[in-house]
Amino acid sequence: AGGSGLLATAAAAQRRRRRRRFSAGHTRRTAAPAPSGAEYQQEDLWDAAPLRYMYPSEQRCRVGTWEGVEQLGSVPKPWRSEAPFQFSQLRSLLTQEEVAKILGYVRQRPDYSTDMDSVDDLPVFEFYPMREGEWLDIQMEGLLEPILEDRILPFVRERYNCPDAA
């Protein structure tokens, strides 16, 4: 029990140092393609404010009956000369109505958590509709299953050439 209190105290001290540093004239970095791996400093990765990534390219994407925009990005692997981390984001994968239904349902659930995270002291916004591949919440299953089956899984299967992904 004493170990977790020590970790919480250390995390709180780090947050205070970070706040002092930013309030003492340090600027928060804004989103831009990340610098090359050689330009990273350890402090940049662990002590800086999170970046909001600006995707440098996008392309039209069709998955099943859904058609939209896939934004593509990459960042260098710090301290390595290997190929960069590559990632994408599917814009408008869910309709505004779907998002409103999901959020409306989750927000009224007693097991929806907005407690402060023990690491960054920001709200967690956690809700677990599944555990170990099994649905725990039948209503959420009804809201998410069509999105998973008709959009997300087909995208994953095609993108990663994994027809059996489930």
C-alpha positions as a printed Julia matrix, in Angstrom:
166×3 Matrix{Float64}:
   0.0     0.0     0.0
   2.88    2.37    0.8
   4.33    1.93   -2.73
   1.25    3.28   -4.5
   1.2     6.34   -2.22
   4.84    6.98   -3.06
   4.1     6.75   -6.8
   1.15    9.13   -6.47
   3.34   11.59   -4.57
   6.08   11.38   -7.21
   3.52   11.88  -10.01
   2.04   14.91   -8.25
   5.52   16.41   -7.8
   6.27   15.91  -11.49
   2.99   17.64  -12.43
   3.89   20.59  -10.2
   7.35   20.84  -11.82
   5.77   20.7   -15.27
   3.26   23.45  -14.38
   6.02   25.66  -12.96
   8.14   25.16  -16.05
   5.28   26.1   -18.39
   4.23   29.03  -16.25
   7.84   30.27  -16.17
   7.78   31.13  -19.85
   8.08   27.78  -21.56
   5.72   27.43  -24.46
   3.62   24.43  -25.21
   4.43   22.87  -28.52
   1.76   22.88  -31.19
   1.03   20.23  -33.74
   3.42   19.97  -36.58
   5.17   17.04  -38.12
   7.61   15.86  -35.5
  11.32   16.56  -35.79
  13.66   13.85  -36.99
  14.8    11.3   -34.44
  18.18   13.02  -34.07
  16.45   16.21  -32.9
  14.6    14.57  -30.01
  15.79   15.04  -26.47
  14.61   12.73  -23.71
  12.98   15.72  -22.0
  10.98   16.41  -25.18
   9.3    13.03  -24.92
   8.65   12.78  -21.19
   8.29   16.32  -19.9
   6.62   18.2   -22.76
   2.94   18.89  -23.22
   1.18   16.46  -25.57
   1.19   17.33  -29.23
  -1.89   17.64  -31.37
  -0.82   15.95  -34.56
  -1.58   17.63  -37.88
  -1.95   14.96  -40.55
   0.16   15.86  -43.61
  -1.82   13.79  -46.11
  -5.19   12.2   -46.65
  -6.9    10.0   -49.18
 -10.4     8.82  -50.0
 -11.19    5.48  -48.41
 -13.99    2.97  -48.91
 -14.68    0.21  -46.41
 -17.78   -1.9   -46.97
 -20.62    0.57  -47.41
 -18.75    3.41  -45.66
 -16.84    5.95  -47.7
 -14.78    8.74  -46.18
 -11.34   10.21  -45.64
  -8.32    8.44  -44.2
  -5.7    10.79  -42.79
  -2.14    9.44  -42.87
   0.76   10.34  -40.64
   4.12    9.23  -39.38
   6.61   10.23  -36.74
  10.22    9.17  -36.38
  11.18    6.55  -33.88
  13.23    8.51  -31.36
  16.89    7.61  -31.15
  16.6     5.11  -34.02
  17.2     5.26  -37.72
  14.53    2.67  -38.55
  11.41    3.43  -40.55
   9.05    5.84  -38.75
   5.89    4.93  -36.87
   3.04    5.11  -39.37
  -0.6     5.58  -38.42
  -3.91    6.71  -39.81
  -7.24    8.13  -38.7
 -10.58    7.51  -40.38
 -12.45   10.79  -40.35
 -16.23   10.64  -39.95
 -16.2     6.88  -39.46
 -19.23    7.38  -37.21
 -22.08    9.72  -37.99
 -22.87   12.54  -35.58
 -26.07   10.71  -34.69
 -24.15    7.53  -33.8
 -21.72    9.49  -31.65
 -24.6    11.26  -29.88
 -26.36    7.94  -29.15
 -23.19    6.3   -27.82
 -22.2     9.26  -25.65
 -25.77    9.76  -24.43
 -25.94    6.14  -23.33
 -22.48    6.01  -21.75
 -22.88    9.27  -19.82
 -25.94    7.98  -17.97
 -24.22    4.74  -16.92
 -23.11    4.5   -13.27
 -19.94    2.64  -14.35
 -18.82    5.46  -16.68
 -15.77    7.0   -15.01
 -14.55   10.57  -15.25
 -12.17   10.17  -12.32
  -8.78   11.81  -12.56
  -6.06    9.67  -14.07
  -3.28    8.76  -11.65
  -0.59    9.57  -14.23
  -1.57   12.86  -15.88
  -4.33   14.04  -13.52
  -6.8    14.44  -16.41
 -10.26   12.82  -16.58
 -10.17    9.24  -17.85
 -13.59    9.05  -19.58
 -13.62    5.25  -19.21
 -16.36    2.78  -19.93
 -15.72   -0.89  -20.64
 -18.5    -2.48  -22.72
 -16.38   -5.62  -23.3
 -13.98   -7.73  -21.32
 -11.84  -10.45  -22.87
 -13.91  -10.38  -26.07
 -17.26  -10.75  -24.31
 -19.9    -8.03  -24.26
 -20.71   -6.84  -20.74
 -23.38   -4.38  -21.85
 -26.1    -5.59  -24.23
 -27.34   -2.1   -25.13
 -23.83   -0.95  -26.01
 -23.4    -4.11  -28.07
 -26.43   -3.05  -30.11
 -24.92    0.38  -30.69
 -21.37   -0.73  -31.5
 -21.74   -4.11  -33.2
 -22.84   -2.73  -36.61
 -19.98   -0.2   -36.59
 -17.44   -2.87  -35.67
 -18.72   -5.46  -38.15
 -19.51   -3.17  -41.1
 -16.68   -0.6   -40.88
 -13.86   -1.2   -38.42
 -13.2    -4.92  -38.92
 -13.4    -4.73  -42.74
 -10.89   -1.86  -42.66
  -8.49   -3.77  -40.37
  -8.8    -6.95  -42.44
  -8.05   -5.12  -45.68
  -5.39   -2.72  -44.41
  -3.36   -5.36  -42.59
  -4.1    -8.23  -45.0
  -5.61  -10.23  -42.17
  -8.91  -11.7   -43.4
  -9.51  -13.57  -40.13
  -9.13  -10.55  -37.8
 -11.95  -10.53  -35.29
